[in-house]
Amino acid sequence: MSAAALAAVVFIGPRLVPGTMLAGRVAEALTAATGAEVTVGQARLTLVGGPGLQVSNARLVRRGSYDVALERAELSLAVLPLVGKRLVVDGARASGAAAQATWRGQPVALADFALKARGLNYELPKPGQVAAPIGGPLLPPGLEGSLSVKFGHGAWTTFAVDDLELEASLRKRVVIVRSLSCRTAGGAVSATGTWDPTVAGAAAVEGAVRLEGVEAAALLRPWAPEVATQLEARVSGEAKLACTLGDAATVRSTLSGQGRLRADEGVLRTGPWLSDAKQYLGDRQDLIDVRFTELRHVFRVSGGAFAVDTLALRGPDTDWDLAGTLGFDGSTDLTVHLCLPPDFVPNLGSMTMYALALRDTERRVNLDITVRGPLADPVVGLDFVAMARRLAKPRSNAG
């Protein structure tokens, strides 16, 4: 073939296919593949760099599931299947200003997003052909390959993220997240893991998460809102977690894992839970708002409860050590060891002399407290058994 003939095929050939007809055919194929209502503004074939398809101003709407507006999308097509009149996509790019979805009853929203897929192996159905039912949003059967996703802003339920970048692989409709990074709640999050959107009643998501300087309130709000409103701190750490995504109740009941968190400074306002302990503090009611310069936390979560293995707060006024459980149903069962400032004596009435005997070598009184019942209004009491054990220790080991 002469150079002139080749140029004619490459540059004139695609123009022989009417754009309106091609847009309609693309819309029909995408409808069959996704089950969505699809409209395509413009479509054209390309041959430069290999067979391809360009689409602009497209919209995919699946009522009660998602609504995606694409400003531009490009598909690269496998050559050999075209001989058999089959359309096989082995690469794709897409971008858009906004996308909304309702997934397992919860809203998802994206802004300024871009997607790039590589090594895809997916055969688009022919016009009029009905695809197999879809088990997860935007993941039709038979889709495999690698993809990268970026978006400027995203939100799922009450959790919002910015500048997300994701690298993942698709294998048998399971998303394997090789790397994920984003900004949220004033800090940074990175993660790896897997996501199976077809699983019901099992751990659909599992992986490892790292946090750097994330506001504690944003992390706690979906799980323990009563605690989230009382803690001011930026936390860092790592965790391994698994759960079934869905509504908040489903996530809470299936969440499992363990992790460690730390913070350099902050405030924990214990007033809503330790109001019954205020009588012991006399003129030091400021101790109810716990200022700390170090937080260390080791936790486990399973069975709808958050197990506090260690929660240590070290501060200029007091030192706190907590252990026990916080149920996602609002229940609590905690033991608290409180080391008060030097020479401060709590008001224990007739037991004040007993408190003086609880001083350590730094002349700090050590109290042990129990917190049980509904976290919104728990029963707080002194743990005399624990304090008696502490009193029986040699003074050099007390506190």
Residue, then its C-alpha position, 0 to 999 in steps of 0.5 A: m500500500s502506498a503512503a498516500a493510500l495508507a494516509a487515506v485509510v488512517f485519516i479519512g477512513p474513520r470519517l466514513v462512519p457517521g458520528t451519530m450512528l457510531a454514538g448510538r451503537v456505542a450507547e447500545a453496547l454500553t447499555a448492554a454491558t452495564g445495564a445503565e441508561v446511556t447517552v453519548g454526545q459524540a463518538r469517532l473511530t481512530l486509527v492513529g496508534g492502533p484502532g480506537l474509539q473516542v467518546s465525549n459528553a457521555r452519561l451513564v445512569r443506573r437508577g438507584s445505583y449511579d450517575v456518571a458524566l464523562e467529558r471524554a473517554e478513549l478506548s483502545l481496541a484489540v485488532l484481531p477480534l475486529v476481523g471476527k466483528r467482535l469489539v474487545v477493549d484492552g485499554a481505556r481513559a476517562s475523565g469527568a467533572a462529577a459522578q454520583a452513586t448510591w452503593r449499598g444504601q450509602p451515597v458516593a460522590l466524586a469531583d474532577f476524576a480521571l481513570k486510566a486502565r491498562g491491559l484490559n481484557y473485556e469484550l463489549p457485547k454486540p448491539g442487542q446482546v444482553a450482558a450477564p447481571i452485574g453484582g457490583p457497580l461499574l464492574p461488569p463480568g469478565l473485566e480484568g486488567s490494571l487501572s489508576v484512578k485520581f480525583g480531586h474530591g470524594a465523599w462516602t457517607t460522612f467520610a470525605v477525601d481529597d487528592l486521591e490516587l489509586e493503583a489497582s488490579l482487577r482479577k475475577r471482579v476482585v479489586i486488588v489495591r496495590s497503593l492508595s493515598c489521599r488527604t483527609a481530615g487535615g492529614a494523610v492516609s495510605a493503604t493497600g488491600t482488596w475489595d470484592p464488591t460481589v460478597a454479601g455477608a463476608a469481609a468484602v474489604e480488607g487491608a492495611v492502613r497508615l495515618e499521618g496527622v489525621e484529626a481523631a474526631a473524623l476517624l471516630r465519628p462513624w464508630a463512636p460519635e460520643v467520643a469523637t466530639q470530646l477528643e481534639a488530637r491529630v493521630s498517626g499510626e497503622a492498622k489492619l482492618a476488614c469489614t463488609l461495606g454497606d450502611a453504617a450498621t453493617v460496617r460496625s457489626t462486621l468490622s474487625g482488626q487491630g492497630r496502633l495510634r499515637a498523638d503528640e498533643g491534644v485534649l480529651r474532655t471527659g466531663p460527659w463520662l466522668s461527671d460523677a468523679k467531679q466531686y473528688l477533684g475539688d478545686r481542680q475541675d480542670l482535670i476533667d479536661v485532660r491535656f496531654t502531650e503524648l497519646r499511645h493507643v493499642f486496640r482491637v475491634s471485633g464483634g461490634a466492639f472496640a477493645v482498648d488494650t492500651l490507652a495511655l495519656r501523659g500530660p502536664d497535669t495528669d497521667w491516664d491509663l485506660a483499658g476495656t471495651l467500647g461497644f458500637d451500641g454505646s455501651t462501655d466497660l472501662t478501668v481507668h488509672l488516674c495519676l493526679p498532680p503532685d501534692f494534690v489530694p482528691n476529696l474522698g470524704s472519710m476516705t481522704m486519709y486512704a487517698l494520702a496513702l496512695r501517694d507514689t514516690e513523686r507525691r502523686v495520688n493514684l486513683d483507680i476508677t471504673v466506667r460502666g454502662p451507657l457511654a452517654d451516661p455511665v456509672v462511675g465508681l472508685d475501684f477500691v480493690a485495684m487501689a488496695r492492690r496498688l497500696a500493697k505494692p512496695r512504694s518504689n513500684a507504686g504508680 
